[in-house]
């Protein structure tokens, strides 16, 4: 009878440990998902800024038909 109790207790401890591990893994996944969302937002903002810059350069350029990457730089 003592063996059954001890085995049940060990299983309970194992189950508690597994639940904690899954909970920690879920927290890590949530944290990673938030970070990925932040990085996606930053990339989209940078792309929008590049598009705006390219549009301004085309608007004021002597080469309005070309993208800003093809315009020669003068220093």
LUMTINU-538341 format. One line per 5 residues: number of its first residue (from 1); for each residue x, z, y of N, C-alpha, C. Coordinates in steps of 0.05 Angstrom, whole numbers, plus 32768, in hexadecimal, padded with zeros to 4 digits. Last residue first. Layout:
<rs>
NUM = X:Z:Y:X:Z:Y:X:Z:Y  ... .
</rs>
This chain:
<rs>
75 = 822D:7BB4:8516:8237:7BCD:8520:8246:7BC9:853A  81F6:7B9A:84F5:820A:7B95:850A:8213:7BB1:8515  81E2:7B83:84B6:81E5:7B99:84C8:81FB:7B93:84DC  81B4:7B50:84A3:81CF:7B59:84A7:81D0:7B70:84BB  817F:7B5B:8476:8186:7B57:8492:81A3:7B61:8496 .
70 = 816F:7B67:8443:817D:7B4D:8447:8186:7B49:8464  8155:7B96:8446:816C:7B96:8436:817C:7B7C:843A  8126:7B8D:8462:813C:7B9A:8470:8156:7B9A:8460  810F:7B4B:8452:810E:7B68:8450:8127:7B74:845D  80FB:7B16:847F:810C:7B22:846B:8109:7B40:846A .
65 = 80DD:7B04:84A9:80D5:7AFB:848F:80E5:7B08:8478  80F6:7B13:84D9:80DD:7B20:84D0:80D4:7B19:84B4  812B:7B19:84F3:8127:7B0D:84D9:810D:7B18:84CD  812F:7B37:851E:8131:7B1A:8523:812D:7B0B:8509  8101:7B6E:851A:8118:7B5F:8511:8117:7B42:851C .
60 = 80D6:7B8E:851F:80E8:7B8C:8536:8100:7B7B:8530  80BC:7B8A:84EE:80AD:7B86:8506:80BF:7B80:851E  80E4:7B96:84C9:80D9:7B7B:84C9:80CA:7B75:84E3  80EA:7BCC:84D6:8101:7BBA:84D9:80F7:7B9D:84DA  80B8:7BDF:84C8:80C1:7BE1:84E4:80D8:7BCE:84E9 .
55 = 80B8:7BD6:8491:80A4:7BC9:84A2:80AC:7BC9:84BF  80E1:7BF7:8481:80E3:7BDA:847C:80D0:7BCB:848E  80CB:7C28:848F:80E4:7C20:849C:80E7:7C01:8499  809F:7C29:846B:809B:7C2A:8488:80B4:7C20:8497  80BB:7C28:843B:80A9:7C12:8441:80A4:7C11:845F .
50 = 80D6:7C58:843E:80E6:7C3F:843C:80D4:7C28:8443  80AC:7C7C:843E:80BD:7C7B:8455:80CE:7C61:8455  8097:7C72:840B:8087:7C6C:8423:8098:7C6A:843C  80C2:7C85:83EC:80BA:7C69:83EB:80A9:7C60:8403  80C1:7CBA:83FB:80D8:7CAA:8401:80D2:7C8D:8400 .
45 = 808F:7CC8:83E5:8094:7CCB:8402:80AC:7CBA:840A  8099:7CC0:83AE:8085:7CB0:83BC:8089:7CB1:83DA  80C1:7CE7:83A6:80C7:7CCB:83A2:80B3:7CB9:83B1  80A3:7D16:83B0:80BB:7D0F:83C1:80C2:7CF2:83BE  807E:7D12:8387:8075:7D12:83A3:808C:7D0A:83B5 .
40 = 809F:7D17:835A:808F:7CFF:835E:8086:7CFC:837B  80B2:7D4B:8363:80C4:7D35:8364:80B6:7D1B:8368  8082:7D68:835B:8090:7D6A:8375:80A3:7D52:8378  8077:7D5C:8326:8064:7D54:833B:8071:7D54:8356  80A3:7D74:830E:80A0:7D57:830C:808D:7D4D:8321 .
35 = 8096:7DA9:831A:80AF:7D9E:8325:80AD:7D7F:8324  8067:7DB0:82FC:8067:7DB4:831A:807F:7DA6:8326  807C:7DA8:82C9:8067:7D96:82D3:8065:7D98:82F2  809E:7DD4:82C5:80A9:7DB9:82C4:8095:7DA5:82CF  8078:7DFD:82C5:808D:7DFC:82DA:8099:7DE0:82DB .
30 = 805C:7DF1:8296:804E:7DF1:82B0:8062:7DEF:82C7  8085:7DF9:8271:8079:7DDF:8274:806B:7DDD:828F  808F:7E30:8278:80A4:7E1D:827E:8099:7E01:8281  805D:7E44:8267:8066:7E49:8283:807C:7E35:828A  805F:7E34:8231:804B:7E29:8243:8052:7E2D:8261 .
25 = 8089:7E55:8220:808C:7E37:821F:8078:7E2A:8231  8071:7E87:8225:8088:7E80:8235:808D:7E62:8236  8048:7E80:81FF:8041:7E86:821B:8059:7E7F:822D  8067:7E7B:81D1:8056:7E65:81D9:804E:7E68:81F6  807E:7EAE:81D0:808F:7E96:81D2:807F:7E7E:81DB .
20 = 8051:7ECF:81CA:8062:7ED1:81E2:8073:7EB8:81E6  8041:7EBD:8197:802F:7EBA:81AD:803F:7EBC:81C8  806D:7ECD:8178:8067:7EB1:817A:8054:7EAB:8192  8069:7F05:817D:8081:7EF7:8187:807B:7ED9:818B  8038:7F0D:8164:803B:7F15:8180:8053:7F06:818C .
15 = 8046:7EFD:8130:8031:7EEE:813F:8033:7EF4:815C  806C:7F24:8123:8074:7F07:8124:8060:7EF7:8134  804C:7F51:8124:8062:7F4F:8137:806B:7F32:813A  802A:7F44:80F9:801F:7F48:8113:8034:7F45:8129  804E:7F43:80CF:8040:7F2A:80D6:8034:7F2C:80F3 .
10 = 805D:7F79:80CF:8071:7F64:80D4:8064:7F4A:80DD  802B:7F8F:80C0:8038:7F96:80DA:804D:7F82:80E2  8025:7F7A:808D:8011:7F74:80A2:801D:7F7A:80BE  8051:7F92:8075:8050:7F75:8077:803C:7F6D:808C  8042:7FC8:8079:805A:7FBF:8086:805B:7FA1:8089 .
5 = 8014:7FC8:8059:8012:7FD0:8075:802A:7FC5:8085  8029:7FB9:8028:8015:7FA8:8035:8013:7FAE:8053  804B:7FE4:801E:8056:7FCA:8021:8043:7FB7:802F  8027:800E:8019:803A:800F:802F:8046:7FF4:8034  8010:8000:7FE8:8000:8000:8000:8011:8000:8019 .
</rs>
